[in-house]
Amino acid sequence: MDLTVIVPTFNEGPNVDELIRRVGAALRGRSFEMVFVDDSTDDTPDIIRRCADAADFPIRLIHRDEPIAGLGGAVLDGFRAAQARWCLVMDGDLQHPPEDIPRLLDRAAQGDVDIVVASRYVKGGTSGGLAGATRTAVSRTSTALTKSMFPRKLHGCTDPMTGFFLVDRDAVELDQLRPRGFKILLEILARRQLRIGEVPFAFATRHAGQSKASVTQGIRFLTQLAMLRFGRMSAFALVGGVGAIANLVIMWGLIRLGMDYLPAAIIASEITIIGNFLLLEYLVFADMRADSGMMRTRFLKSFTFNNLEALVRIPVLALLVQDAHIPSVLAAAITLVAAFVVRFVYHALWVYAPKRAAVQDAAKPAVAQPAERTLES
């Protein structure tokens, strides 16, 4: 097998038949397979199976009943299942034209790169498929931000946010990847210095269905960027910063409505304690949840600690306001900053600490287990 084409899908049923047809036509005469890693909640898996029966090349389906780490996690599962050394990753909505795959293979065949990126922003590429000026501006801005944070590892890559690329699986340390959401290429490039080649491509309009881009994905991207550049503590700080701003805005609003600053601070704290826990759960410590017990136990630990911390912080706030004559909102900001390090240490070492059984299992030699339901044509 010369190539594995990995396609992560989420409710992309209307695109599957056309995608398979065009990939088959583009790679006719080559030895390749397609691997769909599917997180769908609709009939997409059934459509893939039907199309696989009619295809004249191998198609395999990995349907994840419990998706982990979003699209990036799906691609990682595809890498692990691939039979070929070279893996091509592309979306299932046909915004990545299959007809461009041979150009990526030709660039890799020159033998001087570990990864070939299909770029919208290199000379000859276009981003016309982005839906409107807002998404184009967001894409350009996030690309510039990312390149500024990884100037050495992303040198020579004009489009680290693309989901269309060809990679030598042997050049990537799969166990080091910690994917979060959409941006798996960024995860690969930021973890290890790779030799990068590029080819231009025209980002097409979606063939069918709805875009999966959302505000949530934007938050995941910012968290991923912070984790890659500065580590988990910076992502915790990002979430804490969002929570602190929300805390201050809620407190300010309640005061403006006539409430005294102390009950306003208490209500603001309770609301943001719950909100922060959810952000920590699904963004900062998402990779540690599986080994750290039940969610309700983590919530009780986090909620109890943060309320105990608030019982200490609120009296300190009162002292700062009444004795030091510091404005109440500024005093609240000072106490929130002071509590940051203690909160991080507690959550990392107690709330999300792996259970003893999980630690023991991790120390055992790995035993291969069936990881997929396979469909060969």
C-alpha positions in Angstrom: 0.0 0.0 0.0 1.6 3.3 -1.1 -0.9 5.7 0.4 -3.7 5.9 3.0 -6.3 8.6 2.5 -7.7 9.6 6.0 -11.1 11.3 6.0 -12.5 12.4 9.4 -16.3 12.8 9.0 -19.1 14.1 11.1 -22.6 14.0 9.4 -21.2 14.2 5.9 -23.4 11.6 4.3 -24.4 13.7 1.2 -20.7 14.1 0.3 -19.5 10.6 0.6 -20.4 9.1 -2.8 -18.9 12.0 -4.7 -15.8 12.1 -2.6 -15.1 8.4 -3.1 -15.7 8.7 -6.8 -13.3 11.7 -7.2 -10.6 10.2 -5.0 -10.8 7.0 -7.0 -10.5 8.9 -10.3 -7.6 11.0 -9.1 -5.6 8.0 -7.8 -6.4 5.5 -10.5 -3.4 3.2 -11.1 -2.0 3.7 -7.6 -2.0 1.4 -4.7 -4.0 3.1 -1.9 -6.8 2.8 0.6 -9.3 5.2 2.2 -10.0 5.2 5.9 -13.1 7.1 7.1 -12.9 7.9 10.8 -16.5 8.8 11.6 -18.1 10.5 14.6 -21.5 11.0 12.9 -24.9 10.9 14.6 -26.8 10.4 11.4 -26.7 7.7 8.6 -23.2 8.6 7.4 -21.7 5.3 8.5 -24.3 3.4 6.5 -23.7 5.5 3.4 -19.9 4.8 3.7 -20.6 1.1 3.9 -22.8 1.1 0.9 -20.2 3.1 -1.1 -17.4 0.8 0.0 -19.2 -2.2 -1.3 -19.3 -0.6 -4.8 -15.7 0.8 -4.8 -12.9 -0.8 -6.7 -10.3 0.0 -4.0 -10.1 -0.7 -0.2 -12.2 1.4 2.0 -12.3 1.0 5.8 -14.6 2.6 8.3 -13.8 3.4 11.9 -16.9 4.6 13.6 -16.2 6.1 17.0 -19.2 5.7 19.4 -17.4 7.9 22.0 -15.4 10.5 20.0 -12.3 11.8 21.8 -10.5 15.1 20.8 -12.8 16.0 17.9 -11.5 16.0 14.3 -7.9 16.0 15.5 -8.5 12.8 17.5 -10.2 11.2 14.5 -7.1 11.9 12.3 -4.9 10.5 15.0 -6.9 7.3 15.1 -6.6 7.2 11.3 -2.8 7.4 11.5 -2.8 4.5 13.9 -5.0 2.4 11.6 -3.2 3.3 8.4 -1.5 0.5 6.4 0.7 2.9 4.4 3.7 5.0 5.6 2.4 8.1 3.7 -1.0 9.4 4.9 -3.1 12.0 3.2 -5.6 13.9 5.4 -8.5 15.7 3.8 -12.0 16.9 4.8 -15.1 15.0 3.8 -16.9 18.0 2.4 -15.0 18.3 -0.9 -13.5 21.7 -0.1 -10.2 19.9 -0.5 -10.3 18.9 -4.2 -9.2 15.2 -4.7 -7.8 16.1 -8.0 -4.9 17.9 -6.2 -3.8 14.7 -4.4 -1.3 13.7 -7.2 0.5 17.0 -6.9 1.1 16.4 -3.2 2.4 12.9 -4.0 4.7 14.3 -6.7 6.1 16.9 -4.3 6.7 14.2 -1.6 8.4 12.0 -4.2 11.2 14.5 -4.5 12.4 13.0 -1.2 13.4 16.1 0.7 10.3 16.6 2.9 8.4 14.9 5.8 5.2 16.7 5.1 3.5 18.4 2.1 0.9 21.1 3.0 -1.8 22.0 0.5 -1.8 25.8 1.1 -4.5 28.4 0.3 -2.0 31.2 0.8 1.1 30.3 -1.2 1.3 31.7 -4.7 -1.3 30.0 -6.9 -3.7 29.1 -4.0 -7.0 30.7 -3.1 -9.3 30.7 -0.1 -12.5 31.4 -2.1 -14.4 28.6 -0.4 -14.4 30.4 2.9 -17.9 31.6 3.7 -17.7 35.4 3.5 -15.3 38.1 4.5 -15.6 37.4 8.2 -14.3 33.8 8.0 -11.6 34.9 5.6 -10.4 37.6 8.0 -10.6 35.1 10.9 -8.5 32.6 8.9 -5.9 35.1 8.0 -5.6 36.5 11.5 -5.4 33.1 13.2 -2.7 32.1 10.6 -0.6 35.2 11.4 -1.0 34.7 15.1 0.0 31.0 14.9 3.1 31.7 12.7 4.2 34.5 15.1 4.1 32.1 18.0 6.0 29.3 16.2 8.4 31.2 13.9 11.0 28.4 13.6 8.8 25.3 13.4 6.4 27.0 11.0 9.0 28.5 8.8 8.2 27.6 5.2 4.5 26.9 6.0 2.1 29.6 4.8 -1.0 27.7 5.9 -0.6 25.8 9.2 -4.4 25.9 9.7 -5.3 23.8 6.6 -6.7 20.3 7.0 -5.4 19.1 3.6 -1.9 17.6 3.8 0.3 14.6 3.2 2.6 13.3 5.9 5.2 10.6 6.4 3.8 8.8 9.4 7.3 7.6 10.5 8.3 11.2 10.9 5.6 12.0 13.5 5.7 10.9 17.1 2.1 9.9 17.4 2.2 9.4 21.2 3.3 13.0 21.6 0.2 14.5 19.8 -2.5 16.0 22.0 -5.1 17.0 19.4 -7.9 19.4 20.3 -10.6 20.2 17.8 -9.9 21.0 14.1 -6.3 22.0 13.9 -4.4 18.7 13.7 -1.7 20.0 11.3 -0.7 22.7 13.8 -0.4 20.0 16.5 1.9 18.0 14.2 4.1 20.9 13.1 4.4 22.4 16.6 5.5 19.2 18.3 8.5 18.4 16.2 10.6 20.2 13.6 9.7 18.7 10.2 10.8 19.3 6.7 7.9 21.1 5.0 6.9 21.3 1.4 3.9 23.1 0.0 1.7 23.0 -3.1 -1.0 25.6 -3.8 -4.7 24.6 -3.9 -8.0 26.4 -4.4 -10.2 26.0 -1.4 -13.5 25.0 -2.8 -17.1 25.7 -1.7 -18.7 23.0 0.3 -20.4 20.3 -1.8 -23.3 19.6 0.6 -24.2 20.0 4.2 -23.4 22.6 6.8 -20.0 23.9 8.0 -18.9 22.7 11.5 -17.0 25.9 12.3 -18.3 27.6 15.5 -17.4 29.8 18.4 -16.7 26.7 20.4 -14.1 25.6 17.8 -12.5 29.0 18.0 -12.1 28.7 21.8 -10.6 25.2 21.3 -8.2 26.6 18.8 -7.0 29.4 21.2 -6.7 26.8 24.0 -4.7 24.5 21.7 -2.4 27.4 20.7 -1.8 28.3 24.4 -1.1 24.7 25.3 1.3 24.1 22.5 3.2 27.4 23.1 3.2 27.7 26.9 1.8 24.5 28.3 -1.2 23.6 30.4 -0.8 26.3 32.9 -1.2 29.0 30.2 -4.4 27.4 29.0 -5.6 27.3 32.6 -4.7 31.0 32.8 -6.7 31.7 29.7 -9.7 30.0 31.1 -9.1 31.8 34.4 -8.9 35.1 32.6 -12.2 34.5 30.9 -13.7 33.6 34.2 -12.2 36.6 36.0 -13.6 39.0 33.4 -17.0 37.3 33.6 -16.8 37.5 37.4 -16.1 41.2 37.3 -18.7 42.0 34.6 -21.4 40.1 36.6 -20.4 41.8 39.9 -20.4 45.2 38.2 -23.8 44.6 36.7 -25.3 43.5 40.0 -23.8 46.6 41.7 -25.3 48.8 39.0 -28.7 47.2 39.7 -28.4 48.3 43.4 -26.9 45.2 45.1 -24.2 45.6 47.7 -20.7 44.6 46.6 -20.4 41.6 48.9 -23.5 39.6 47.8 -22.7 40.7 44.2 -19.2 39.2 44.6 -20.6 36.0 46.0 -23.2 35.5 43.2 -20.6 36.3 40.6 -18.2 33.8 42.1 -20.7 31.0 42.1 -21.7 31.5 38.5 -18.1 31.7 37.3 -17.0 28.7 39.5 -19.5 26.5 37.5 -18.6 28.0 34.2 -14.8 27.7 34.8 -15.2 24.0 35.7 -16.9 23.2 32.4 -14.2 25.0 30.5 -11.5 23.2 32.4 -13.3 19.9 31.9 -13.7 20.2 28.1 -10.6 22.3 27.2 -7.7 22.3 29.6 -7.9 18.9 31.2 -9.8 17.1 28.5 -7.0 14.6 27.9 -6.9 13.7 31.7 -10.7 13.1 32.2 -10.7 9.4 31.3 -8.3 8.4 34.0 -9.5 10.7 36.8 -12.8 9.2 37.8 -16.4 10.4 37.4 -17.3 13.9 36.3 -19.5 14.5 39.3 -16.6 13.7 41.6 -14.4 16.1 39.8 -17.1 18.7 40.0 -17.6 18.3 43.7 -13.8 18.5 44.3 -13.6 21.6 42.2 -16.8 23.3 43.5 -15.9 22.6 47.1 -12.3 23.9 46.8 -13.4 27.0 44.9 -16.0 27.9 47.5 -13.5 27.4 50.3 -11.2 29.6 48.3 -14.0 32.2 48.0 -14.6 32.1 51.7 -11.1 33.2 52.2 -11.0 35.6 49.2 -14.2 37.5 50.0 -13.1 38.6 53.5 -9.8 39.7 52.0 -11.8 41.6 49.4 -13.7 43.3 52.2 -10.4 44.3 54.0 -9.0 45.7 50.8 -12.2 47.8 50.2 -12.8 48.9 53.7 -9.3 49.3 55.2 -7.1 50.0 52.1 -9.9 52.0 50.3 -9.3 50.2 47.0 -12.3 50.3 44.6 -14.3 47.1 44.9 -13.9 45.8 41.4 -10.2 46.5 41.4 -9.9 44.7 44.8 -11.8 41.7 43.3 -9.3 41.6 40.4 -6.3 41.6 42.8 -7.8 38.7 44.8 -8.5 36.7 41.7 -5.0 37.0 40.4 -3.6 35.9 43.8 -5.7 32.8 43.8 -4.6 31.6 40.3 -1.5 29.5 41.1 -3.2 27.7 44.1 -6.2 26.8 41.9 -4.0 25.4 39.1 -1.9 23.2 41.4 -5.0 21.9 43.1 -6.8 21.0 39.9 -3.8 19.5 38.3 -2.7 17.4 41.3 -6.0 16.5 42.9 -9.1 17.1 40.7 -7.6 15.6 37.5 -5.0 13.3 39.1 -5.2 9.8 37.5 -6.6 7.0 39.6 -4.2 4.4 40.9 -5.6 1.7 38.6 -5.1 4.0 35.6 -1.5 4.6 36.5 -0.8 0.9 36.9 -2.5 0.1 33.6 -0.3 2.7 31.9 2.8 1.1 33.3 1.9 -2.3 31.8 3.3 -3.4 28.4 0.9 -2.5 25.6 -1.3 -5.3 24.2 -2.8 -4.8 20.8 -6.6 -4.6 20.9 -9.1 -4.4 18.1 -9.5 -0.7 17.5 -11.9 -0.6 14.6 -14.7 -2.2 12.7 -13.2 -2.9 9.3 -14.9 -2.8 6.0 -12.9 -4.0 3.0 -14.1 -4.0 -0.6 
